Amino acid sequence: MKTLILTCTLLISGAAQAHFLWLEKAETNTVNLYFGEWQENRIENNEKLKKFSAAKIFDATAENKTPLTLHKTFFSAPITTNNDVYMTLASLPAKLNRAKEFYHTAYYAKVGRKETSATLAFELVPTVDNNNTFTLLFNGKPLAKNDIVLYGPPKWQKNYRSNDQGQITIETPWTGQYIIKTSHKVVNKSGVASLEKPSHRFVFTNTFYVGDKAKQLDLASAL
């Protein structure tokens, strides 16, 4: 019976997963944008990536938007900062989901956790530079009681929920890459979402590194 319960739990958990966009820093003044499910080692190829070609990648000043180059399984963009790098994509057309509801998805992503003020409309912001306590902000205001998932280096996963102040404190027990993912839905006020007036879904990911990898990337970016 325990085996059956565990199997069902895994199936339900797997069914709840969804593709997302995330950023990764390379060691040669480059940031890469991927689409898939990092925790499942699923990375989509360029045929599915093409629809995200309008994504904007920039630093915290939002002044230096960099061009994207499409590769087999990712976009790359040159960067000239060792601070946080951001991505926005809000130009995708609305589509119909399985519940027969029209919705529009806006993607936001960040690599790094140095900046302690929000740059994006939907963002987890560390309370202190490289700290494990974050505040989830939506249009500049804390977002309470929102589900957040953290993926760790051995493809470990832990779920969190923001408190009344929109904050969470995560655990980072291993050296390597982590990704935080969260989403927020704003339903059409009329109650009937249409292609012209869809509901809105916001998806945010934050990639950061703990240990030697973080030090290596900082040094490489400073060269």
ChimeraX commands (.cxc) that place a marker at each C-alpha (Angstrom):
marker #1 position 0.00,0.00,0.00 radius 0.5
marker #1 position 2.86,2.40,0.88 radius 0.5
marker #1 position 4.44,1.70,-2.52 radius 0.5
marker #1 position 1.15,2.47,-4.27 radius 0.5
marker #1 position 0.72,5.73,-2.35 radius 0.5
marker #1 position 4.29,6.78,-3.17 radius 0.5
marker #1 position 3.80,5.96,-6.86 radius 0.5
marker #1 position 0.60,7.96,-7.03 radius 0.5
marker #1 position 2.26,10.91,-5.27 radius 0.5
marker #1 position 5.11,10.90,-7.77 radius 0.5
marker #1 position 2.68,10.76,-10.69 radius 0.5
marker #1 position 0.67,13.67,-9.34 radius 0.5
marker #1 position 3.85,15.64,-8.67 radius 0.5
marker #1 position 5.15,14.96,-12.18 radius 0.5
marker #1 position 1.85,15.94,-13.77 radius 0.5
marker #1 position 2.01,19.30,-11.97 radius 0.5
marker #1 position 5.36,20.20,-13.51 radius 0.5
marker #1 position 5.44,22.63,-16.40 radius 0.5
marker #1 position 8.07,23.99,-18.76 radius 0.5
marker #1 position 9.69,27.30,-17.84 radius 0.5
marker #1 position 12.45,29.65,-18.94 radius 0.5
marker #1 position 15.62,30.07,-16.91 radius 0.5
marker #1 position 18.98,31.81,-17.20 radius 0.5
marker #1 position 22.45,30.38,-16.59 radius 0.5
marker #1 position 25.76,32.22,-16.51 radius 0.5
marker #1 position 28.62,30.84,-18.58 radius 0.5
marker #1 position 32.24,31.49,-17.66 radius 0.5
marker #1 position 33.01,33.63,-20.73 radius 0.5
marker #1 position 30.94,36.80,-20.20 radius 0.5
marker #1 position 27.85,35.07,-21.55 radius 0.5
marker #1 position 24.41,34.28,-20.20 radius 0.5
marker #1 position 22.29,31.46,-21.66 radius 0.5
marker #1 position 18.50,31.19,-21.77 radius 0.5
marker #1 position 16.92,27.71,-21.65 radius 0.5
marker #1 position 13.37,26.34,-21.91 radius 0.5
marker #1 position 12.24,23.08,-20.39 radius 0.5
marker #1 position 12.28,21.49,-16.94 radius 0.5
marker #1 position 15.69,21.79,-15.32 radius 0.5
marker #1 position 14.84,19.42,-12.49 radius 0.5
marker #1 position 13.91,16.69,-14.98 radius 0.5
marker #1 position 16.90,17.28,-17.30 radius 0.5
marker #1 position 14.47,18.27,-20.06 radius 0.5
marker #1 position 15.83,20.99,-22.32 radius 0.5
marker #1 position 13.95,21.83,-25.52 radius 0.5
marker #1 position 15.67,22.33,-28.87 radius 0.5
marker #1 position 15.71,25.38,-31.11 radius 0.5
marker #1 position 12.44,24.54,-32.87 radius 0.5
marker #1 position 10.55,25.21,-29.64 radius 0.5
marker #1 position 12.91,27.99,-28.59 radius 0.5
marker #1 position 12.21,30.15,-31.64 radius 0.5
marker #1 position 8.94,31.47,-30.21 radius 0.5
marker #1 position 10.93,33.10,-27.38 radius 0.5
marker #1 position 13.22,35.07,-29.68 radius 0.5
marker #1 position 11.67,38.38,-28.51 radius 0.5
marker #1 position 12.98,37.87,-24.97 radius 0.5
marker #1 position 14.92,40.83,-23.58 radius 0.5
marker #1 position 18.07,40.23,-21.53 radius 0.5
marker #1 position 19.62,43.12,-19.59 radius 0.5
marker #1 position 21.47,44.14,-16.44 radius 0.5
marker #1 position 20.02,45.92,-13.41 radius 0.5
marker #1 position 20.20,49.34,-15.11 radius 0.5
marker #1 position 17.79,48.02,-17.79 radius 0.5
marker #1 position 19.78,50.10,-20.27 radius 0.5
marker #1 position 22.01,47.48,-21.87 radius 0.5
marker #1 position 19.70,45.04,-23.65 radius 0.5
marker #1 position 21.80,42.43,-25.42 radius 0.5
marker #1 position 21.09,40.55,-28.68 radius 0.5
marker #1 position 20.17,36.86,-28.55 radius 0.5
marker #1 position 21.88,34.14,-30.59 radius 0.5
marker #1 position 19.93,30.92,-31.13 radius 0.5
marker #1 position 21.81,27.64,-30.58 radius 0.5
marker #1 position 20.60,24.05,-30.63 radius 0.5
marker #1 position 19.23,24.03,-27.08 radius 0.5
marker #1 position 19.54,27.62,-25.82 radius 0.5
marker #1 position 19.85,31.31,-26.60 radius 0.5
marker #1 position 23.09,33.06,-25.65 radius 0.5
marker #1 position 23.66,36.74,-24.96 radius 0.5
marker #1 position 26.86,38.65,-24.14 radius 0.5
marker #1 position 27.08,40.31,-20.73 radius 0.5
marker #1 position 29.58,42.77,-19.28 radius 0.5
marker #1 position 28.61,42.71,-15.60 radius 0.5
marker #1 position 29.13,40.43,-12.64 radius 0.5
marker #1 position 25.88,41.68,-11.12 radius 0.5
marker #1 position 22.43,40.18,-11.60 radius 0.5
marker #1 position 21.17,39.69,-15.17 radius 0.5
marker #1 position 17.47,39.74,-16.07 radius 0.5
marker #1 position 15.10,38.46,-18.76 radius 0.5
marker #1 position 11.59,39.56,-19.65 radius 0.5
marker #1 position 9.16,38.23,-22.24 radius 0.5
marker #1 position 5.59,39.52,-22.26 radius 0.5
marker #1 position 4.83,39.60,-25.98 radius 0.5
marker #1 position 3.55,36.04,-26.51 radius 0.5
marker #1 position -0.04,35.75,-27.76 radius 0.5
marker #1 position -2.79,34.53,-25.46 radius 0.5
marker #1 position -3.77,30.90,-25.77 radius 0.5
marker #1 position -6.39,28.43,-24.55 radius 0.5
marker #1 position -5.49,26.16,-21.62 radius 0.5
marker #1 position -6.91,22.76,-20.69 radius 0.5
marker #1 position -9.64,24.41,-18.65 radius 0.5
marker #1 position -10.80,26.18,-21.83 radius 0.5
marker #1 position -9.67,29.54,-20.51 radius 0.5
marker #1 position -7.75,32.11,-22.50 radius 0.5
marker #1 position -4.65,33.31,-20.71 radius 0.5
marker #1 position -1.54,35.31,-21.44 radius 0.5
marker #1 position 1.82,34.27,-19.95 radius 0.5
marker #1 position 4.56,36.74,-19.09 radius 0.5
marker #1 position 7.97,35.24,-18.28 radius 0.5
marker #1 position 10.53,36.79,-15.98 radius 0.5
marker #1 position 13.93,35.35,-15.10 radius 0.5
marker #1 position 17.03,36.37,-13.20 radius 0.5
marker #1 position 20.49,34.93,-12.62 radius 0.5
marker #1 position 22.18,36.05,-9.41 radius 0.5
marker #1 position 20.89,37.27,-6.04 radius 0.5
marker #1 position 22.87,40.42,-5.38 radius 0.5
marker #1 position 20.36,43.19,-6.06 radius 0.5
marker #1 position 18.17,43.95,-3.03 radius 0.5
marker #1 position 15.59,46.05,-4.88 radius 0.5
marker #1 position 13.14,44.87,-7.54 radius 0.5
marker #1 position 13.86,45.35,-11.24 radius 0.5
marker #1 position 11.06,43.16,-12.61 radius 0.5
marker #1 position 7.28,43.39,-12.22 radius 0.5
marker #1 position 7.26,39.93,-10.62 radius 0.5
marker #1 position 10.39,39.01,-8.68 radius 0.5
marker #1 position 11.90,37.38,-5.62 radius 0.5
marker #1 position 14.33,39.86,-4.08 radius 0.5
marker #1 position 16.91,38.92,-1.43 radius 0.5
marker #1 position 16.70,40.94,1.77 radius 0.5
marker #1 position 20.52,41.09,1.84 radius 0.5
marker #1 position 23.12,40.51,-0.90 radius 0.5
marker #1 position 23.38,36.73,-1.50 radius 0.5
marker #1 position 21.05,35.98,1.40 radius 0.5
marker #1 position 18.66,33.00,1.68 radius 0.5
marker #1 position 15.70,35.16,2.74 radius 0.5
marker #1 position 13.67,36.62,-0.13 radius 0.5
marker #1 position 10.62,38.84,-0.53 radius 0.5
marker #1 position 8.22,38.03,-3.37 radius 0.5
marker #1 position 7.09,41.25,-5.03 radius 0.5
marker #1 position 4.35,41.79,-7.60 radius 0.5
marker #1 position 4.21,45.32,-9.01 radius 0.5
marker #1 position 6.34,46.47,-6.09 radius 0.5
marker #1 position 4.12,45.01,-3.35 radius 0.5
marker #1 position 4.73,41.86,-1.24 radius 0.5
marker #1 position 2.78,38.85,-2.46 radius 0.5
marker #1 position 1.59,36.71,0.45 radius 0.5
marker #1 position 0.59,33.03,0.50 radius 0.5
marker #1 position 2.11,32.25,-2.89 radius 0.5
marker #1 position 3.60,28.84,-3.70 radius 0.5
marker #1 position 7.32,28.75,-4.50 radius 0.5
marker #1 position 9.53,25.78,-5.38 radius 0.5
marker #1 position 13.30,25.46,-5.01 radius 0.5
marker #1 position 15.35,23.03,-7.11 radius 0.5
marker #1 position 18.82,22.06,-5.90 radius 0.5
marker #1 position 22.02,20.57,-7.37 radius 0.5
marker #1 position 21.13,16.84,-7.08 radius 0.5
marker #1 position 17.73,17.63,-8.67 radius 0.5
marker #1 position 16.38,17.93,-5.14 radius 0.5
marker #1 position 13.17,19.88,-4.65 radius 0.5
marker #1 position 11.53,21.68,-1.75 radius 0.5
marker #1 position 8.27,23.59,-1.69 radius 0.5
marker #1 position 7.73,26.88,0.14 radius 0.5
marker #1 position 4.90,29.35,0.64 radius 0.5
marker #1 position 5.42,33.07,1.18 radius 0.5
marker #1 position 4.28,34.41,4.55 radius 0.5
marker #1 position 2.06,37.42,5.24 radius 0.5
marker #1 position 4.98,39.72,4.40 radius 0.5
marker #1 position 5.66,37.87,1.15 radius 0.5
marker #1 position 8.87,36.35,2.51 radius 0.5
marker #1 position 10.50,32.92,2.48 radius 0.5
marker #1 position 13.79,31.61,3.83 radius 0.5
marker #1 position 15.25,28.79,1.77 radius 0.5
marker #1 position 17.82,26.08,2.45 radius 0.5
marker #1 position 20.93,25.66,0.29 radius 0.5
marker #1 position 22.61,22.51,1.67 radius 0.5
marker #1 position 24.76,21.71,-1.38 radius 0.5
marker #1 position 27.34,23.45,-3.52 radius 0.5
marker #1 position 26.19,24.13,-7.08 radius 0.5
marker #1 position 23.29,25.58,-9.05 radius 0.5
marker #1 position 19.85,26.35,-7.63 radius 0.5
marker #1 position 16.68,27.54,-9.34 radius 0.5
marker #1 position 13.70,29.11,-7.58 radius 0.5
marker #1 position 10.44,29.06,-9.52 radius 0.5
marker #1 position 7.10,30.67,-8.79 radius 0.5
marker #1 position 4.01,31.83,-10.66 radius 0.5
marker #1 position 1.05,34.11,-10.06 radius 0.5
marker #1 position -2.30,34.28,-11.83 radius 0.5
marker #1 position -4.50,37.33,-12.25 radius 0.5
marker #1 position -7.99,36.39,-13.40 radius 0.5
marker #1 position -9.88,38.59,-15.84 radius 0.5
marker #1 position -12.06,40.91,-13.77 radius 0.5
marker #1 position -15.10,40.23,-15.93 radius 0.5
marker #1 position -14.98,36.58,-14.92 radius 0.5
marker #1 position -15.00,35.45,-18.55 radius 0.5
marker #1 position -11.55,35.32,-20.10 radius 0.5
marker #1 position -11.49,35.71,-23.87 radius 0.5
marker #1 position -8.85,36.02,-26.55 radius 0.5
marker #1 position -9.30,39.80,-26.44 radius 0.5
marker #1 position -9.41,39.94,-22.62 radius 0.5
marker #1 position -7.46,36.96,-21.30 radius 0.5
marker #1 position -6.44,36.13,-17.76 radius 0.5
marker #1 position -2.76,36.70,-16.98 radius 0.5
marker #1 position -0.14,34.29,-15.69 radius 0.5
marker #1 position 3.24,35.47,-14.49 radius 0.5
marker #1 position 6.17,33.05,-14.20 radius 0.5
marker #1 position 9.46,33.90,-12.49 radius 0.5
marker #1 position 12.69,31.93,-12.08 radius 0.5
marker #1 position 15.88,32.87,-10.26 radius 0.5
marker #1 position 19.10,30.95,-10.87 radius 0.5
marker #1 position 21.99,31.33,-8.46 radius 0.5
marker #1 position 25.11,29.44,-7.46 radius 0.5
marker #1 position 26.49,28.38,-4.10 radius 0.5
marker #1 position 30.15,27.67,-3.44 radius 0.5
marker #1 position 33.02,27.43,-5.92 radius 0.5
marker #1 position 30.84,27.90,-9.02 radius 0.5
marker #1 position 29.67,31.31,-7.80 radius 0.5
marker #1 position 33.24,32.45,-7.15 radius 0.5
marker #1 position 34.41,31.26,-10.58 radius 0.5
marker #1 position 31.61,33.13,-12.39 radius 0.5
marker #1 position 32.28,36.36,-10.49 radius 0.5
marker #1 position 35.95,36.20,-11.39 radius 0.5
marker #1 position 35.25,35.37,-15.04 radius 0.5
marker #1 position 32.74,38.22,-15.39 radius 0.5
marker #1 position 35.22,40.68,-13.91 radius 0.5
marker #1 position 37.88,39.93,-16.52 radius 0.5
marker link #1:1,2 radius 0.2
marker link #1:2,3 radius 0.2
marker link #1:3,4 radius 0.2
marker link #1:4,5 radius 0.2
marker link #1:5,6 radius 0.2
marker link #1:6,7 radius 0.2
marker link #1:7,8 radius 0.2
marker link #1:8,9 radius 0.2
marker link #1:9,10 radius 0.2
marker link #1:10,11 radius 0.2
marker link #1:11,12 radius 0.2
marker link #1:12,13 radius 0.2
marker link #1:13,14 radius 0.2
marker link #1:14,15 radius 0.2
marker link #1:15,16 radius 0.2
marker link #1:16,17 radius 0.2
marker link #1:17,18 radius 0.2
marker link #1:18,19 radius 0.2
marker link #1:19,20 radius 0.2
marker link #1:20,21 radius 0.2
marker link #1:21,22 radius 0.2
marker link #1:22,23 radius 0.2
marker link #1:23,24 radius 0.2
marker link #1:24,25 radius 0.2
marker link #1:25,26 radius 0.2
marker link #1:26,27 radius 0.2
marker link #1:27,28 radius 0.2
marker link #1:28,29 radius 0.2
marker link #1:29,30 radius 0.2
marker link #1:30,31 radius 0.2
marker link #1:31,32 radius 0.2
marker link #1:32,33 radius 0.2
marker link #1:33,34 radius 0.2
marker link #1:34,35 radius 0.2
marker link #1:35,36 radius 0.2
marker link #1:36,37 radius 0.2
marker link #1:37,38 radius 0.2
marker link #1:38,39 radius 0.2
marker link #1:39,40 radius 0.2
marker link #1:40,41 radius 0.2
marker link #1:41,42 radius 0.2
marker link #1:42,43 radius 0.2
marker link #1:43,44 radius 0.2
marker link #1:44,45 radius 0.2
marker link #1:45,46 radius 0.2
marker link #1:46,47 radius 0.2
marker link #1:47,48 radius 0.2
marker link #1:48,49 radius 0.2
marker link #1:49,50 radius 0.2
marker link #1:50,51 radius 0.2
marker link #1:51,52 radius 0.2
marker link #1:52,53 radius 0.2
marker link #1:53,54 radius 0.2
marker link #1:54,55 radius 0.2
marker link #1:55,56 radius 0.2
marker link #1:56,57 radius 0.2
marker link #1:57,58 radius 0.2
marker link #1:58,59 radius 0.2
marker link #1:59,60 radius 0.2
marker link #1:60,61 radius 0.2
marker link #1:61,62 radius 0.2
marker link #1:62,63 radius 0.2
marker link #1:63,64 radius 0.2
marker link #1:64,65 radius 0.2
marker link #1:65,66 radius 0.2
marker link #1:66,67 radius 0.2
marker link #1:67,68 radius 0.2
marker link #1:68,69 radius 0.2
marker link #1:69,70 radius 0.2
marker link #1:70,71 radius 0.2
marker link #1:71,72 radius 0.2
marker link #1:72,73 radius 0.2
marker link #1:73,74 radius 0.2
marker link #1:74,75 radius 0.2
marker link #1:75,76 radius 0.2
marker link #1:76,77 radius 0.2
marker link #1:77,78 radius 0.2
marker link #1:78,79 radius 0.2
marker link #1:79,80 radius 0.2
marker link #1:80,81 radius 0.2
marker link #1:81,82 radius 0.2
marker link #1:82,83 radius 0.2
marker link #1:83,84 radius 0.2
marker link #1:84,85 radius 0.2
marker link #1:85,86 radius 0.2
marker link #1:86,87 radius 0.2
marker link #1:87,88 radius 0.2
marker link #1:88,89 radius 0.2
marker link #1:89,90 radius 0.2
marker link #1:90,91 radius 0.2
marker link #1:91,92 radius 0.2
marker link #1:92,93 radius 0.2
marker link #1:93,94 radius 0.2
marker link #1:94,95 radius 0.2
marker link #1:95,96 radius 0.2
marker link #1:96,97 radius 0.2
marker link #1:97,98 radius 0.2
marker link #1:98,99 radius 0.2
marker link #1:99,100 radius 0.2
marker link #1:100,101 radius 0.2
marker link #1:101,102 radius 0.2
marker link #1:102,103 radius 0.2
marker link #1:103,104 radius 0.2
marker link #1:104,105 radius 0.2
marker link #1:105,106 radius 0.2
marker link #1:106,107 radius 0.2
marker link #1:107,108 radius 0.2
marker link #1:108,109 radius 0.2
marker link #1:109,110 radius 0.2
marker link #1:110,111 radius 0.2
marker link #1:111,112 radius 0.2
marker link #1:112,113 radius 0.2
marker link #1:113,114 radius 0.2
marker link #1:114,115 radius 0.2
marker link #1:115,116 radius 0.2
marker link #1:116,117 radius 0.2
marker link #1:117,118 radius 0.2
marker link #1:118,119 radius 0.2
marker link #1:119,120 radius 0.2
marker link #1:120,121 radius 0.2
marker link #1:121,122 radius 0.2
marker link #1:122,123 radius 0.2
marker link #1:123,124 radius 0.2
marker link #1:124,125 radius 0.2
marker link #1:125,126 radius 0.2
marker link #1:126,127 radius 0.2
marker link #1:127,128 radius 0.2
marker link #1:128,129 radius 0.2
marker link #1:129,130 radius 0.2
marker link #1:130,131 radius 0.2
marker link #1:131,132 radius 0.2
marker link #1:132,133 radius 0.2
marker link #1:133,134 radius 0.2
marker link #1:134,135 radius 0.2
marker link #1:135,136 radius 0.2
marker link #1:136,137 radius 0.2
marker link #1:137,138 radius 0.2
marker link #1:138,139 radius 0.2
marker link #1:139,140 radius 0.2
marker link #1:140,141 radius 0.2
marker link #1:141,142 radius 0.2
marker link #1:142,143 radius 0.2
marker link #1:143,144 radius 0.2
marker link #1:144,145 radius 0.2
marker link #1:145,146 radius 0.2
marker link #1:146,147 radius 0.2
marker link #1:147,148 radius 0.2
marker link #1:148,149 radius 0.2
marker link #1:149,150 radius 0.2
marker link #1:150,151 radius 0.2
marker link #1:151,152 radius 0.2
marker link #1:152,153 radius 0.2
marker link #1:153,154 radius 0.2
marker link #1:154,155 radius 0.2
marker link #1:155,156 radius 0.2
marker link #1:156,157 radius 0.2
marker link #1:157,158 radius 0.2
marker link #1:158,159 radius 0.2
marker link #1:159,160 radius 0.2
marker link #1:160,161 radius 0.2
marker link #1:161,162 radius 0.2
marker link #1:162,163 radius 0.2
marker link #1:163,164 radius 0.2
marker link #1:164,165 radius 0.2
marker link #1:165,166 radius 0.2
marker link #1:166,167 radius 0.2
marker link #1:167,168 radius 0.2
marker link #1:168,169 radius 0.2
marker link #1:169,170 radius 0.2
marker link #1:170,171 radius 0.2
marker link #1:171,172 radius 0.2
marker link #1:172,173 radius 0.2
marker link #1:173,174 radius 0.2
marker link #1:174,175 radius 0.2
marker link #1:175,176 radius 0.2
marker link #1:176,177 radius 0.2
marker link #1:177,178 radius 0.2
marker link #1:178,179 radius 0.2
marker link #1:179,180 radius 0.2
marker link #1:180,181 radius 0.2
marker link #1:181,182 radius 0.2
marker link #1:182,183 radius 0.2
marker link #1:183,184 radius 0.2
marker link #1:184,185 radius 0.2
marker link #1:185,186 radius 0.2
marker link #1:186,187 radius 0.2
marker link #1:187,188 radius 0.2
marker link #1:188,189 radius 0.2
marker link #1:189,190 radius 0.2
marker link #1:190,191 radius 0.2
marker link #1:191,192 radius 0.2
marker link #1:192,193 radius 0.2
marker link #1:193,194 radius 0.2
marker link #1:194,195 radius 0.2
marker link #1:195,196 radius 0.2
marker link #1:196,197 radius 0.2
marker link #1:197,198 radius 0.2
marker link #1:198,199 radius 0.2
marker link #1:199,200 radius 0.2
marker link #1:200,201 radius 0.2
marker link #1:201,202 radius 0.2
marker link #1:202,203 radius 0.2
marker link #1:203,204 radius 0.2
marker link #1:204,205 radius 0.2
marker link #1:205,206 radius 0.2
marker link #1:206,207 radius 0.2
marker link #1:207,208 radius 0.2
marker link #1:208,209 radius 0.2
marker link #1:209,210 radius 0.2
marker link #1:210,211 radius 0.2
marker link #1:211,212 radius 0.2
marker link #1:212,213 radius 0.2
marker link #1:213,214 radius 0.2
marker link #1:214,215 radius 0.2
marker link #1:215,216 radius 0.2
marker link #1:216,217 radius 0.2
marker link #1:217,218 radius 0.2
marker link #1:218,219 radius 0.2
marker link #1:219,220 radius 0.2
marker link #1:220,221 radius 0.2
marker link #1:221,222 radius 0.2
marker link #1:222,223 radius 0.2
view
